[in-house]
Amino acid sequence: MNTLIIAKMTKVSYEDWKIKFDEDAEVQSKMMRNTTVGKVDDNTAMVLTEVFNPEMVQEFMNSDDFKEMESNLGLSHEVYKVEKIN
């Protein structure tokens, strides 16, 4: 499932967030592939990815560790399903 994630950050910059995002590459590889990350501005990133294990993504994003990281970094995530038109 093609997925778009908009990550907004209030306590860190995009560059700091990107370092943390890249550190999670091993975990991410177990649930998504073909990931493209883009900087929208200093406090917003867009992640386009193909999720092949949505149950694991849900579990990961609902975990206490993930919620603590969101709180510590001032993160919020909007998640969208992306479908090709024609």
N, CA, C and O atoms as a CHARMM CRD file, in Angstrom:
* protein
*
  344
    1    1 MET  N      0.84900  -1.17000   0.00000 PROA 1      0.00000
    2    1 MET  CA     0.00000   0.00000   0.00000 PROA 1      0.00000
    3    1 MET  C      0.89800   1.23700   0.00000 PROA 1      0.00000
    4    1 MET  O      1.73700   1.41300   0.88300 PROA 1      0.00000
    5    2 ASN  N      0.70500   2.09100  -1.00800 PROA 2      0.00000
    6    2 ASN  CA     1.47200   3.32500  -1.06400 PROA 2      0.00000
    7    2 ASN  C      0.94100   4.28900  -0.01500 PROA 2      0.00000
    8    2 ASN  O     -0.26400   4.51700   0.09400 PROA 2      0.00000
    9    3 THR  N      1.86300   4.84700   0.75100 PROA 3      0.00000
   10    3 THR  CA     1.50100   5.65400   1.91000 PROA 3      0.00000
   11    3 THR  C      2.29600   6.95100   1.91700 PROA 3      0.00000
   12    3 THR  O      3.49100   6.96800   1.62400 PROA 3      0.00000
   13    4 LEU  N      1.61000   8.03100   2.25600 PROA 4      0.00000
   14    4 LEU  CA     2.24400   9.33100   2.43800 PROA 4      0.00000
   15    4 LEU  C      2.13700   9.69200   3.90600 PROA 4      0.00000
   16    4 LEU  O      1.04900   9.67800   4.48100 PROA 4      0.00000
   17    5 ILE  N      3.27300  10.01700   4.51000 PROA 5      0.00000
   18    5 ILE  CA     3.31400  10.42700   5.91100 PROA 5      0.00000
   19    5 ILE  C      3.85000  11.85600   5.95600 PROA 5      0.00000
   20    5 ILE  O      4.93700  12.14200   5.45300 PROA 5      0.00000
   21    6 ILE  N      3.08000  12.73400   6.55900 PROA 6      0.00000
   22    6 ILE  CA     3.55000  14.10300   6.78000 PROA 6      0.00000
   23    6 ILE  C      3.95300  14.19700   8.23900 PROA 6      0.00000
   24    6 ILE  O      3.12600  14.03900   9.13800 PROA 6      0.00000
   25    7 ALA  N      5.22800  14.45500   8.46200 PROA 7      0.00000
   26    7 ALA  CA     5.76800  14.56000   9.82000 PROA 7      0.00000
   27    7 ALA  C      6.00800  16.03800  10.12000 PROA 7      0.00000
   28    7 ALA  O      6.74000  16.72600   9.40800 PROA 7      0.00000
   29    8 LYS  N      5.37700  16.50300  11.18400 PROA 8      0.00000
   30    8 LYS  CA     5.56200  17.89200  11.62200 PROA 8      0.00000
   31    8 LYS  C      6.29500  17.87400  12.95200 PROA 8      0.00000
   32    8 LYS  O      5.99200  17.06200  13.82700 PROA 8      0.00000
   33    9 MET  N      7.25300  18.76500  13.10000 PROA 9      0.00000
   34    9 MET  CA     8.08800  18.77600  14.30100 PROA 9      0.00000
   35    9 MET  C      8.15400  20.17500  14.90500 PROA 9      0.00000
   36    9 MET  O      8.27300  21.17200  14.19300 PROA 9      0.00000
   37   10 THR  N      8.07300  20.22500  16.24700 PROA 10     0.00000
   38   10 THR  CA     8.11000  21.52900  16.92700 PROA 10     0.00000
   39   10 THR  C      9.34500  21.71300  17.80300 PROA 10     0.00000
   40   10 THR  O      9.71300  22.84300  18.12400 PROA 10     0.00000
   41   11 LYS  N      9.98500  20.61500  18.18900 PROA 11     0.00000
   42   11 LYS  CA    11.13200  20.72900  19.10600 PROA 11     0.00000
   43   11 LYS  C     12.47100  20.46600  18.43400 PROA 11     0.00000
   44   11 LYS  O     13.52300  20.66200  19.04200 PROA 11     0.00000
   45   12 VAL  N     12.43600  20.02200  17.17700 PROA 12     0.00000
   46   12 VAL  CA    13.67100  19.74600  16.43300 PROA 12     0.00000
   47   12 VAL  C     13.50900  20.26500  15.01400 PROA 12     0.00000
   48   12 VAL  O     12.40000  20.55000  14.56200 PROA 12     0.00000
   49   13 SER  N     14.63100  20.38200  14.32400 PROA 13     0.00000
   50   13 SER  CA    14.60800  20.78700  12.91900 PROA 13     0.00000
   51   13 SER  C     14.43800  19.54200  12.03700 PROA 13     0.00000
   52   13 SER  O     14.55400  18.40800  12.50100 PROA 13     0.00000
   53   14 TYR  N     14.16400  19.78900  10.77000 PROA 14     0.00000
   54   14 TYR  CA    14.09500  18.68600   9.80900 PROA 14     0.00000
   55   14 TYR  C     15.38500  17.86700   9.84000 PROA 14     0.00000
   56   14 TYR  O     15.34500  16.63700   9.84300 PROA 14     0.00000
   57   15 GLU  N     16.51900  18.54700   9.86100 PROA 15     0.00000
   58   15 GLU  CA    17.81300  17.85600   9.82600 PROA 15     0.00000
   59   15 GLU  C     17.97200  16.91900  11.02800 PROA 15     0.00000
   60   15 GLU  O     18.44600  15.79200  10.87700 PROA 15     0.00000
   61   16 ASP  N     17.57800  17.38300  12.21900 PROA 16     0.00000
   62   16 ASP  CA    17.65700  16.53100  13.41500 PROA 16     0.00000
   63   16 ASP  C     16.69300  15.35000  13.30900 PROA 16     0.00000
   64   16 ASP  O     17.03600  14.22300  13.66700 PROA 16     0.00000
   65   17 TRP  N     15.48200  15.62000  12.81400 PROA 17     0.00000
   66   17 TRP  CA    14.49800  14.56200  12.62100 PROA 17     0.00000
   67   17 TRP  C     15.00800  13.51500  11.63600 PROA 17     0.00000
   68   17 TRP  O     14.85400  12.31400  11.86100 PROA 17     0.00000
   69   18 LYS  N     15.61500  13.97500  10.54600 PROA 18     0.00000
   70   18 LYS  CA    16.09600  13.06700   9.49200 PROA 18     0.00000
   71   18 LYS  C     17.15600  12.11900  10.03600 PROA 18     0.00000
   72   18 LYS  O     17.20600  10.95600   9.63500 PROA 18     0.00000
   73   19 ILE  N     17.99500  12.59200  10.93200 PROA 19     0.00000
   74   19 ILE  CA    19.00100  11.71800  11.55400 PROA 19     0.00000
   75   19 ILE  C     18.30400  10.60200  12.30900 PROA 19     0.00000
   76   19 ILE  O     18.68100   9.43800  12.17900 PROA 19     0.00000
   77   20 LYS  N     17.29700  10.94100  13.09300 PROA 20     0.00000
   78   20 LYS  CA    16.53900   9.93500  13.84900 PROA 20     0.00000
   79   20 LYS  C     15.80200   8.99000  12.90300 PROA 20     0.00000
   80   20 LYS  O     15.78000   7.78000  13.12700 PROA 20     0.00000
   81   21 PHE  N     15.21000   9.52800  11.86700 PROA 21     0.00000
   82   21 PHE  CA    14.50800   8.70500  10.87600 PROA 21     0.00000
   83   21 PHE  C     15.45900   7.68800  10.25900 PROA 21     0.00000
   84   21 PHE  O     15.13000   6.50600  10.15400 PROA 21     0.00000
   85   22 ASP  N     16.63700   8.14900   9.85300 PROA 22     0.00000
   86   22 ASP  CA    17.62100   7.25400   9.23300 PROA 22     0.00000
   87   22 ASP  C     18.13200   6.19200  10.20400 PROA 22     0.00000
   88   22 ASP  O     18.47100   5.08500   9.78500 PROA 22     0.00000
   89   23 GLU  N     18.19000   6.51500  11.48700 PROA 23     0.00000
   90   23 GLU  CA    18.63600   5.54000  12.49200 PROA 23     0.00000
   91   23 GLU  C     17.67100   4.35600  12.58600 PROA 23     0.00000
   92   23 GLU  O     18.06900   3.27000  13.00600 PROA 23     0.00000
   93   24 ASP  N     16.42400   4.55100  12.20600 PROA 24     0.00000
   94   24 ASP  CA    15.40600   3.50200  12.27200 PROA 24     0.00000
   95   24 ASP  C     15.30600   2.69000  10.98000 PROA 24     0.00000
   96   24 ASP  O     14.33500   1.95700  10.79400 PROA 24     0.00000
   97   25 ALA  N     16.27900   2.80400  10.09600 PROA 25     0.00000
   98   25 ALA  CA    16.21600   2.15400   8.78600 PROA 25     0.00000
   99   25 ALA  C     16.02200   0.64300   8.88200 PROA 25     0.00000
  100   25 ALA  O     15.28300   0.06800   8.08200 PROA 25     0.00000
  101   26 GLU  N     16.67000  -0.00800   9.84200 PROA 26     0.00000
  102   26 GLU  CA    16.54700  -1.46400   9.95700 PROA 26     0.00000
  103   26 GLU  C     15.10700  -1.86100  10.29600 PROA 26     0.00000
  104   26 GLU  O     14.55900  -2.78500   9.69600 PROA 26     0.00000
  105   27 VAL  N     14.50400  -1.16900  11.24600 PROA 27     0.00000
  106   27 VAL  CA    13.10900  -1.44700  11.62200 PROA 27     0.00000
  107   27 VAL  C     12.19200  -1.14200  10.44300 PROA 27     0.00000
  108   27 VAL  O     11.29000  -1.92200  10.13800 PROA 27     0.00000
  109   28 GLN  N     12.41900  -0.01300   9.78200 PROA 28     0.00000
  110   28 GLN  CA    11.58700   0.38000   8.64800 PROA 28     0.00000
  111   28 GLN  C     11.63400  -0.66500   7.53900 PROA 28     0.00000
  112   28 GLN  O     10.62300  -0.91000   6.88100 PROA 28     0.00000
  113   29 SER  N     12.78800  -1.28100   7.32400 PROA 29     0.00000
  114   29 SER  CA    12.93000  -2.26000   6.24400 PROA 29     0.00000
  115   29 SER  C     12.07500  -3.50300   6.46500 PROA 29     0.00000
  116   29 SER  O     11.86700  -4.28200   5.53600 PROA 29     0.00000
  117   30 LYS  N     11.58300  -3.69300   7.67400 PROA 30     0.00000
  118   30 LYS  CA    10.72900  -4.84200   7.98200 PROA 30     0.00000
  119   30 LYS  C      9.25900  -4.56400   7.70700 PROA 30     0.00000
  120   30 LYS  O      8.42500  -5.46400   7.80300 PROA 30     0.00000
  121   31 MET  N      8.93600  -3.30500   7.36100 PROA 31     0.00000
  122   31 MET  CA     7.52400  -2.97500   7.14600 PROA 31     0.00000
  123   31 MET  C      7.26600  -2.09600   5.93600 PROA 31     0.00000
  124   31 MET  O      6.11800  -1.96200   5.51300 PROA 31     0.00000
  125   32 MET  N      8.31500  -1.48700   5.36000 PROA 32     0.00000
  126   32 MET  CA     8.11300  -0.63200   4.19300 PROA 32     0.00000
  127   32 MET  C      9.36200  -0.61100   3.31700 PROA 32     0.00000
  128   32 MET  O     10.46700  -0.92200   3.75900 PROA 32     0.00000
  129   33 ARG  N      9.14200  -0.22800   2.04500 PROA 33     0.00000
  130   33 ARG  CA    10.25300  -0.20200   1.07500 PROA 33     0.00000
  131   33 ARG  C     10.00300   0.92200   0.07300 PROA 33     0.00000
  132   33 ARG  O      8.94200   1.54600   0.06500 PROA 33     0.00000
  133   34 ASN  N     11.00400   1.16300  -0.76700 PROA 34     0.00000
  134   34 ASN  CA    10.91100   2.20200  -1.80000 PROA 34     0.00000
  135   34 ASN  C     10.52100   3.55200  -1.18100 PROA 34     0.00000
  136   34 ASN  O      9.61100   4.23400  -1.65200 PROA 34     0.00000
  137   35 THR  N     11.22800   3.90500  -0.13000 PROA 35     0.00000
  138   35 THR  CA    10.91400   5.11100   0.63600 PROA 35     0.00000
  139   35 THR  C     11.63500   6.32900   0.06900 PROA 35     0.00000
  140   35 THR  O     12.83100   6.28600  -0.21700 PROA 35     0.00000
  141   36 THR  N     10.88500   7.41100  -0.08600 PROA 36     0.00000
  142   36 THR  CA    11.43600   8.69300  -0.48700 PROA 36     0.00000
  143   36 THR  C     11.07400   9.70600   0.58900 PROA 36     0.00000
  144   36 THR  O      9.91800   9.80000   1.00300 PROA 36     0.00000
  145   37 VAL  N     12.07600  10.46500   1.03900 PROA 37     0.00000
  146   37 VAL  CA    11.86400  11.46900   2.08100 PROA 37     0.00000
  147   37 VAL  C     12.16600  12.83700   1.49500 PROA 37     0.00000
  148   37 VAL  O     13.17600  13.02200   0.81500 PROA 37     0.00000
  149   38 GLY  N     11.28600  13.79500   1.76100 PROA 38     0.00000
  150   38 GLY  CA    11.49400  15.14600   1.26700 PROA 38     0.00000
  151   38 GLY  C     11.28600  16.18400   2.35400 PROA 38     0.00000
  152   38 GLY  O     10.42500  16.04000   3.22200 PROA 38     0.00000
  153   39 LYS  N     12.08500  17.22300   2.28800 PROA 39     0.00000
  154   39 LYS  CA    11.95500  18.34300   3.21300 PROA 39     0.00000
  155   39 LYS  C     10.96200  19.34200   2.63900 PROA 39     0.00000
  156   39 LYS  O     11.14000  19.83300   1.52400 PROA 39     0.00000
  157   40 VAL  N      9.91600  19.64100   3.40400 PROA 40     0.00000
  158   40 VAL  CA     8.94100  20.65300   3.00400 PROA 40     0.00000
  159   40 VAL  C      9.42400  22.01700   3.48100 PROA 40     0.00000
  160   40 VAL  O      9.47100  22.98000   2.71700 PROA 40     0.00000
  161   41 ASP  N      9.78500  22.07800   4.77100 PROA 41     0.00000
  162   41 ASP  CA    10.36700  23.27800   5.35900 PROA 41     0.00000
  163   41 ASP  C     11.16200  22.83500   6.58800 PROA 41     0.00000
  164   41 ASP  O     11.34200  21.63700   6.80500 PROA 41     0.00000
  165   42 ASP  N     11.63600  23.78000   7.38600 PROA 42     0.00000
  166   42 ASP  CA    12.50000  23.43900   8.52500 PROA 42     0.00000
  167   42 ASP  C     11.80200  22.57500   9.56900 PROA 42     0.00000
  168   42 ASP  O     12.47000  21.95800  10.39900 PROA 42     0.00000
  169   43 ASN  N     10.46500  22.51900   9.54600 PROA 43     0.00000
  170   43 ASN  CA     9.73300  21.76800  10.56800 PROA 43     0.00000
  171   43 ASN  C      8.73200  20.76600  10.00400 PROA 43     0.00000
  172   43 ASN  O      7.83100  20.31700  10.71400 PROA 43     0.00000
  173   44 THR  N      8.89000  20.41300   8.71400 PROA 44     0.00000
  174   44 THR  CA     7.95600  19.47800   8.09400 PROA 44     0.00000
  175   44 THR  C      8.68600  18.59400   7.09100 PROA 44     0.00000
  176   44 THR  O      9.51400  19.06200   6.30900 PROA 44     0.00000
  177   45 ALA  N      8.35800  17.29100   7.13400 PROA 45     0.00000
  178   45 ALA  CA     8.89700  16.33500   6.16400 PROA 45     0.00000
  179   45 ALA  C      7.75000  15.55300   5.55300 PROA 45     0.00000
  180   45 ALA  O      6.70400  15.37300   6.17600 PROA 45     0.00000
  181   46 MET  N      7.95700  15.08800   4.32400 PROA 46     0.00000
  182   46 MET  CA     7.01200  14.19000   3.67400 PROA 46     0.00000
  183   46 MET  C      7.74000  12.88700   3.37400 PROA 46     0.00000
  184   46 MET  O      8.86000  12.88400   2.86200 PROA 46     0.00000
  185   47 VAL  N      7.07800  11.78000   3.70500 PROA 47     0.00000
  186   47 VAL  CA     7.64600  10.45800   3.46900 PROA 47     0.00000
  187   47 VAL  C      6.66600   9.69500   2.58700 PROA 47     0.00000
  188   47 VAL  O      5.51700   9.47500   2.97200 PROA 47     0.00000
  189   48 LEU  N      7.11800   9.29500   1.40800 PROA 48     0.00000
  190   48 LEU  CA     6.32000   8.46000   0.51800 PROA 48     0.00000
  191   48 LEU  C      6.94400   7.07700   0.54700 PROA 48     0.00000
  192   48 LEU  O      8.14100   6.92800   0.29800 PROA 48     0.00000
  193   49 THR  N      6.14100   6.06600   0.84900 PROA 49     0.00000
  194   49 THR  CA     6.69000   4.73500   1.00700 PROA 49     0.00000
  195   49 THR  C      5.66700   3.67500   0.62600 PROA 49     0.00000
  196   49 THR  O      4.46500   3.94000   0.60000 PROA 49     0.00000
  197   50 GLU  N      6.14500   2.49100   0.33600 PROA 50     0.00000
  198   50 GLU  CA     5.28100   1.35100   0.06600 PROA 50     0.00000
  199   50 GLU  C      5.26000   0.47500   1.32100 PROA 50     0.00000
  200   50 GLU  O      6.24800  -0.18500   1.64200 PROA 50     0.00000
  201   51 VAL  N      4.15000   0.47700   2.01000 PROA 51     0.00000
  202   51 VAL  CA     4.00200  -0.32000   3.22600 PROA 51     0.00000
  203   51 VAL  C      3.56700  -1.72500   2.83800 PROA 51     0.00000
  204   51 VAL  O      2.52600  -1.91200   2.20900 PROA 51     0.00000
  205   52 PHE  N      4.37400  -2.71300   3.22100 PROA 52     0.00000
  206   52 PHE  CA     4.01500  -4.10300   2.92000 PROA 52     0.00000
  207   52 PHE  C      3.62400  -4.88000   4.17400 PROA 52     0.00000
  208   52 PHE  O      3.19800  -6.03200   4.08700 PROA 52     0.00000
  209   53 ASN  N      3.77000  -4.24800   5.34300 PROA 53     0.00000
  210   53 ASN  CA     3.37800  -4.88500   6.59700 PROA 53     0.00000
  211   53 ASN  C      2.62600  -3.84500   7.44600 PROA 53     0.00000
  212   53 ASN  O      3.17500  -3.32100   8.41500 PROA 53     0.00000
  213   54 PRO  N      1.35700  -3.54600   7.07500 PROA 54     0.00000
  214   54 PRO  CA     0.63300  -2.47900   7.78300 PROA 54     0.00000
  215   54 PRO  C      0.38400  -2.78000   9.25600 PROA 54     0.00000
  216   54 PRO  O      0.30600  -1.86100  10.07100 PROA 54     0.00000
  217   55 GLU  N      0.26100  -4.04800   9.59900 PROA 55     0.00000
  218   55 GLU  CA     0.05900  -4.40200  11.00600 PROA 55     0.00000
  219   55 GLU  C      1.27200  -3.99100  11.84400 PROA 55     0.00000
  220   55 GLU  O      1.12200  -3.48600  12.95700 PROA 55     0.00000
  221   56 MET  N      2.46800  -4.21000  11.30400 PROA 56     0.00000
  222   56 MET  CA     3.68900  -3.84500  12.02400 PROA 56     0.00000
  223   56 MET  C      3.81200  -2.32000  12.13200 PROA 56     0.00000
  224   56 MET  O      4.25200  -1.80600  13.16100 PROA 56     0.00000
  225   57 VAL  N      3.42700  -1.60300  11.08100 PROA 57     0.00000
  226   57 VAL  CA     3.46000  -0.13100  11.13100 PROA 57     0.00000
  227   57 VAL  C      2.54300   0.36500  12.23800 PROA 57     0.00000
  228   57 VAL  O      2.91800   1.23000  13.02900 PROA 57     0.00000
  229   58 GLN  N      1.33400  -0.19400  12.28700 PROA 58     0.00000
  230   58 GLN  CA     0.36900   0.20900  13.31400 PROA 58     0.00000
  231   58 GLN  C      0.91200  -0.07000  14.71300 PROA 58     0.00000
  232   58 GLN  O      0.81300   0.76600  15.61100 PROA 58     0.00000
  233   59 GLU  N      1.48100  -1.24800  14.88000 PROA 59     0.00000
  234   59 GLU  CA     2.06000  -1.62600  16.17400 PROA 59     0.00000
  235   59 GLU  C      3.21500  -0.69800  16.54700 PROA 59     0.00000
  236   59 GLU  O      3.32000  -0.25700  17.69200 PROA 59     0.00000
  237   60 PHE  N      4.07700  -0.40400  15.57400 PROA 60     0.00000
  238   60 PHE  CA     5.22800   0.47600  15.78400 PROA 60     0.00000
  239   60 PHE  C      4.76900   1.87600  16.18900 PROA 60     0.00000
  240   60 PHE  O      5.28700   2.44500  17.15000 PROA 60     0.00000
  241   61 MET  N      3.79500   2.43800  15.45400 PROA 61     0.00000
  242   61 MET  CA     3.35900   3.81200  15.71500 PROA 61     0.00000
  243   61 MET  C      2.52300   3.93400  16.98700 PROA 61     0.00000
  244   61 MET  O      2.35900   5.03500  17.51400 PROA 61     0.00000
  245   62 ASN  N      1.99500   2.82400  17.48200 PROA 62     0.00000
  246   62 ASN  CA     1.23200   2.82900  18.73200 PROA 62     0.00000
  247   62 ASN  C      2.06600   2.42100  19.94500 PROA 62     0.00000
  248   62 ASN  O      1.56700   2.41500  21.07000 PROA 62     0.00000
  249   63 SER  N      3.32500   2.08300  19.71800 PROA 63     0.00000
  250   63 SER  CA     4.17400   1.63300  20.82500 PROA 63     0.00000
  251   63 SER  C      4.51400   2.78700  21.76700 PROA 63     0.00000
  252   63 SER  O      4.52400   3.95000  21.36600 PROA 63     0.00000
  253   64 ASP  N      4.78900   2.44900  23.00800 PROA 64     0.00000
  254   64 ASP  CA     5.17900   3.45300  23.99800 PROA 64     0.00000
  255   64 ASP  C      6.46800   4.16100  23.59500 PROA 64     0.00000
  256   64 ASP  O      6.60200   5.36700  23.80200 PROA 64     0.00000
  257   65 ASP  N      7.42400   3.41700  23.01800 PROA 65     0.00000
  258   65 ASP  CA     8.69300   4.02200  22.59000 PROA 65     0.00000
  259   65 ASP  C      8.46200   5.07700  21.51200 PROA 65     0.00000
  260   65 ASP  O      9.05900   6.15300  21.54800 PROA 65     0.00000
  261   66 PHE  N      7.59200   4.76100  20.55500 PROA 66     0.00000
  262   66 PHE  CA     7.31000   5.70600  19.47300 PROA 66     0.00000
  263   66 PHE  C      6.60200   6.94100  20.02600 PROA 66     0.00000
  264   66 PHE  O      6.93800   8.06600  19.65400 PROA 66     0.00000
  265   67 LYS  N      5.64100   6.74100  20.89600 PROA 67     0.00000
  266   67 LYS  CA     4.91300   7.87300  21.48100 PROA 67     0.00000
  267   67 LYS  C      5.83400   8.75100  22.33000 PROA 67     0.00000
  268   67 LYS  O      5.69200   9.97400  22.34400 PROA 67     0.00000
  269   68 GLU  N      6.77600   8.12400  23.03500 PROA 68     0.00000
  270   68 GLU  CA     7.75100   8.88800  23.81800 PROA 68     0.00000
  271   68 GLU  C      8.64900   9.70800  22.88900 PROA 68     0.00000
  272   68 GLU  O      8.94000  10.87100  23.16800 PROA 68     0.00000
  273   69 MET  N      9.08600   9.09600  21.78400 PROA 69     0.00000
  274   69 MET  CA     9.91900   9.80100  20.82000 PROA 69     0.00000
  275   69 MET  C      9.15300  10.97600  20.21700 PROA 69     0.00000
  276   69 MET  O      9.71200  12.05900  20.04800 PROA 69     0.00000
  277   70 GLU  N      7.86600  10.76700  19.89100 PROA 70     0.00000
  278   70 GLU  CA     7.05000  11.86600  19.36700 PROA 70     0.00000
  279   70 GLU  C      6.99000  13.02300  20.36500 PROA 70     0.00000
  280   70 GLU  O      7.12700  14.18600  19.98700 PROA 70     0.00000
  281   71 SER  N      6.78600  12.69700  21.63300 PROA 71     0.00000
  282   71 SER  CA     6.70500  13.72200  22.66600 PROA 71     0.00000
  283   71 SER  C      8.03800  14.45100  22.83300 PROA 71     0.00000
  284   71 SER  O      8.07000  15.68000  22.90900 PROA 71     0.00000
  285   72 ASN  N      9.12500  13.70200  22.89000 PROA 72     0.00000
  286   72 ASN  CA    10.45000  14.29400  23.09300 PROA 72     0.00000
  287   72 ASN  C     10.87400  15.20200  21.94500 PROA 72     0.00000
  288   72 ASN  O     11.52900  16.22200  22.15700 PROA 72     0.00000
  289   73 LEU  N     10.48900  14.81800  20.71500 PROA 73     0.00000
  290   73 LEU  CA    10.90200  15.58400  19.54000 PROA 73     0.00000
  291   73 LEU  C      9.83100  16.57000  19.07500 PROA 73     0.00000
  292   73 LEU  O     10.05700  17.34000  18.14100 PROA 73     0.00000
  293   74 GLY  N      8.66200  16.54400  19.72900 PROA 74     0.00000
  294   74 GLY  CA     7.58100  17.42000  19.32100 PROA 74     0.00000
  295   74 GLY  C      7.01800  17.04300  17.96300 PROA 74     0.00000
  296   74 GLY  O      6.75800  17.91700  17.13600 PROA 74     0.00000
  297   75 LEU  N      6.82600  15.74600  17.72300 PROA 75     0.00000
  298   75 LEU  CA     6.39100  15.25400  16.41200 PROA 75     0.00000
  299   75 LEU  C      4.90300  14.97100  16.36800 PROA 75     0.00000
  300   75 LEU  O      4.29800  14.56100  17.35800 PROA 75     0.00000
  301   76 SER  N      4.33200  15.19800  15.20800 PROA 76     0.00000
  302   76 SER  CA     2.99800  14.69800  14.90000 PROA 76     0.00000
  303   76 SER  C      3.05700  14.12100  13.49400 PROA 76     0.00000
  304   76 SER  O      3.84500  14.56800  12.66000 PROA 76     0.00000
  305   77 HSD  N      2.21800  13.12600  13.23900 PROA 77     0.00000
  306   77 HSD  CA     2.22600  12.43300  11.95200 PROA 77     0.00000
  307   77 HSD  C      0.81600  12.38100  11.37300 PROA 77     0.00000
  308   77 HSD  O     -0.14100  12.04100  12.06800 PROA 77     0.00000
  309   78 GLU  N      0.70600  12.71800  10.11300 PROA 78     0.00000
  310   78 GLU  CA    -0.52600  12.53100   9.36000 PROA 78     0.00000
  311   78 GLU  C     -0.22300  11.43400   8.33700 PROA 78     0.00000
  312   78 GLU  O      0.76600  11.52200   7.61000 PROA 78     0.00000
  313   79 VAL  N     -1.06400  10.40700   8.27700 PROA 79     0.00000
  314   79 VAL  CA    -0.80500   9.26100   7.40200 PROA 79     0.00000
  315   79 VAL  C     -1.94200   9.14600   6.38900 PROA 79     0.00000
  316   79 VAL  O     -3.11900   9.14800   6.74900 PROA 79     0.00000
  317   80 TYR  N     -1.56200   9.04600   5.11200 PROA 80     0.00000
  318   80 TYR  CA    -2.52400   8.97000   4.01900 PROA 80     0.00000
  319   80 TYR  C     -2.23100   7.77300   3.12300 PROA 80     0.00000
  320   80 TYR  O     -1.07000   7.43100   2.89800 PROA 80     0.00000
  321   81 LYS  N     -3.26400   7.14900   2.62100 PROA 81     0.00000
  322   81 LYS  CA    -3.14800   6.11400   1.60100 PROA 81     0.00000
  323   81 LYS  C     -3.10300   6.81400   0.24900 PROA 81     0.00000
  324   81 LYS  O     -3.90600   7.71000  -0.00800 PROA 81     0.00000
  325   82 VAL  N     -2.17200   6.41700  -0.61900 PROA 82     0.00000
  326   82 VAL  CA    -2.00700   7.04900  -1.91700 PROA 82     0.00000
  327   82 VAL  C     -2.36100   6.03800  -3.00900 PROA 82     0.00000
  328   82 VAL  O     -1.86500   4.91100  -3.01900 PROA 82     0.00000
  329   83 GLU  N     -3.22100   6.46500  -3.91800 PROA 83     0.00000
  330   83 GLU  CA    -3.60300   5.61400  -5.03600 PROA 83     0.00000
  331   83 GLU  C     -3.31300   6.33300  -6.34000 PROA 83     0.00000
  332   83 GLU  O     -3.53500   7.53800  -6.45600 PROA 83     0.00000
  333   84 LYS  N     -2.81800   5.59600  -7.31700 PROA 84     0.00000
  334   84 LYS  CA    -2.54400   6.14600  -8.64100 PROA 84     0.00000
  335   84 LYS  C     -3.86400   6.37200  -9.36000 PROA 84     0.00000
  336   84 LYS  O     -4.76800   5.53800  -9.31000 PROA 84     0.00000
  337   85 ILE  N     -3.96000   7.51200 -10.02700 PROA 85     0.00000
  338   85 ILE  CA    -5.14000   7.81300 -10.82400 PROA 85     0.00000
  339   85 ILE  C     -4.80700   7.46500 -12.26700 PROA 85     0.00000
  340   85 ILE  O     -3.92800   8.06400 -12.88600 PROA 85     0.00000
  341   86 ASN  N     -5.52600   6.48800 -12.78100 PROA 86     0.00000
  342   86 ASN  CA    -5.30200   5.98500 -14.15500 PROA 86     0.00000
  343   86 ASN  C     -3.89200   5.59300 -14.32700 PROA 86     0.00000
  344   86 ASN  O     -3.50200   5.14700 -15.40600 PROA 86     0.00000
